[in-house]
Amino acid sequence: MKSKNLIFLTLLPFFGFSQIFSIAELMRLTSKGFDNFDTYVTSKGYSFYANHDTQDSKGKCYSFGQKDYSKMASFFITYFNYQPNSNEVLISWQTTNKANYLRVKNELKQLNFKFVKEESYEDCSNLNYKKGVFYLNLYSCQKPGDQGILSTTYEISISNYTTD
């Protein structure tokens, strides 16, 4: 019986909550640098997915639970470093799980984030929060999923904007 429990506990991170991020974890990741971000999210079972580079930022995206070579996955997390010569880092975590979204909203209250404003555009709602140097946005968007069926995607983005 003990060996079955040991196997279960060993495999739990692959089937349990290891892919979920708390706000505190996301806050820490904004100050750890890309190499540490890569190590941390890979250790949680995420795999490199794509580069998201623009003129203003460099982004590295990782996915969890990606199905074959499709663009669908259970979770995405992206590290953005704004350029040029900026200390600002933005971490974006995406999920389609409403329970994870509600968990984040409850955690915001516990961490004393202050609501700043609400914005709406097209099929998205954006709630903005702030605490010290941290800005957090909660996006809820309707997107076509498998076979064109609409589903809600939740994105939690946090940045550590400083002016130095």
Residue, then its C-alpha position, 0 to 999 in steps of 0.5 A: m500500500k505504501s508503494k502505491n501511495l508513493i507512486f501517486l504522490t510522485l505523479l501528483p505534480f503531473f496531474g494535480f495543481s503544479q501547472i497552476f500559478s499563484i499571484a505571489e509566484l507570478m510576482r516573484l517571476t517578474s524579478k527573477g530574469f528569463d533564465n530563472f523563469d525558464t527553469y521554474v516553468t519547465s520544472k512545473g511541466y510547461s514546454f517552450y511554445a513560441n517567441h512573441d517578439t515585437q519592436d517594443s518587447k521580447g516574449k517567450c511563451y510556454s504551454f502546458g497540456q498542448k494537444d499534439y501540434s495544435k495551437m490548443a493547450s490547457f495553459f500558457i505562460t509568457y515572459f515579456n521583457y520590454q525594450p530597450n533598456s527597460n527593467e519592466v517585465l510582464i508575466s502573462w498566464q492564460t487558462t480556460n478554467k473559471a475556477n482558476y480565475l476565481r481563485v486569482k480574484n480571491e487571492l487579489k483581495q487577500l494580497n490587498f491589491k486595489f481595483v483601479k478600473e474596468e475596460s471593455y473592448e470587442d469580446c473582452s473585459n479587462l479589470n486593472y489592479k495595483k499594489g506598489v510597483f505591481y500592476l495586474n490585469l485580468y482579461s476575460c475574452q470569448k474566443p473560438g475553441d475546438q470546432g468553432i465553439l466559443s469558450t472563455t479564456y482568462e488571462i492574468s498579466i502582472s508587471n513590475y513597472t519601475t521608473d529606474 
